[in-house]
């Protein structure tokens, strides 16, 4: 059993940086990159979504803060 394990360890592939980089480059050539128009639209969608979600979270935070101030902190002296 030890001989089989030793043979597998000896046959383990070694890391080759140049081969790895060549394969990465080959895979990147297969990627379908977005056009400038698509990139512009996707960027606008992300920016608008962040603004809408940020506004929603800010609004909910403000409302909950006002409710807490009115009901929870109303009896506390400043």
C-alpha positions in Angstrom: 0.0 0.0 0.0 2.8 2.4 0.8 4.3 2.0 -2.7 1.0 3.0 -4.3 0.8 6.1 -2.2 4.4 7.0 -2.9 4.0 6.6 -6.6 0.9 8.9 -6.6 2.9 11.5 -4.7 5.7 11.3 -7.1 3.4 11.6 -10.1 1.6 14.7 -8.7 1.7 17.5 -11.3 4.0 20.4 -10.4 2.9 24.0 -10.7 4.1 25.6 -13.9 3.6 29.4 -13.8 4.1 29.9 -17.6 1.6 27.2 -18.4 -0.9 28.6 -16.0 -0.6 32.2 -17.4 -0.9 30.8 -21.0 -4.1 29.0 -20.0 -5.5 32.1 -18.3 -4.8 34.1 -21.5 -6.4 31.5 -23.6 -9.5 31.5 -21.4 -9.7 35.3 -21.4 -9.8 35.3 -25.2 -13.0 33.2 -25.1 -14.8 35.8 -22.9 -17.5 37.8 -24.6 -16.8 41.3 -23.4 -19.6 43.9 -23.3 -19.7 46.7 -25.9 -19.3 50.3 -24.7 -23.0 50.8 -25.0 -23.8 47.8 -22.9 -21.2 48.8 -20.3 -22.7 52.3 -20.1 -26.2 50.9 -19.6 -25.1 48.4 -17.0 -23.3 51.1 -15.1 -26.3 53.3 -15.1 -28.5 50.5 -13.9 -26.1 49.9 -11.0 -25.9 53.6 -10.1 -29.7 54.0 -10.2 -30.2 50.8 -8.1 -27.7 52.0 -5.5 -29.4 55.4 -5.2 -32.9 53.9 -4.9 -31.9 51.3 -2.3 -29.8 53.9 -0.4 -32.8 56.3 -0.4 -35.1 53.5 0.8 -32.7 52.5 3.6 -32.2 56.2 4.5 -36.0 56.8 4.6 -36.7 53.8 6.8 -33.9 54.8 9.1 -35.2 58.3 9.4 -38.8 57.1 10.1 -37.7 54.6 12.7 -35.5 57.2 14.3 -38.4 59.6 14.5 -40.7 56.9 15.9 -38.0 56.0 18.5 -37.5 59.6 19.5 -41.3 60.1 19.9 -42.2 57.0 21.8 -39.0 55.7 23.4 -37.0 58.8 24.2 -40.0 61.1 25.0 -39.7 60.8 28.8 -35.9 61.2 28.9 -34.6 64.6 30.0 -32.0 66.2 27.7 
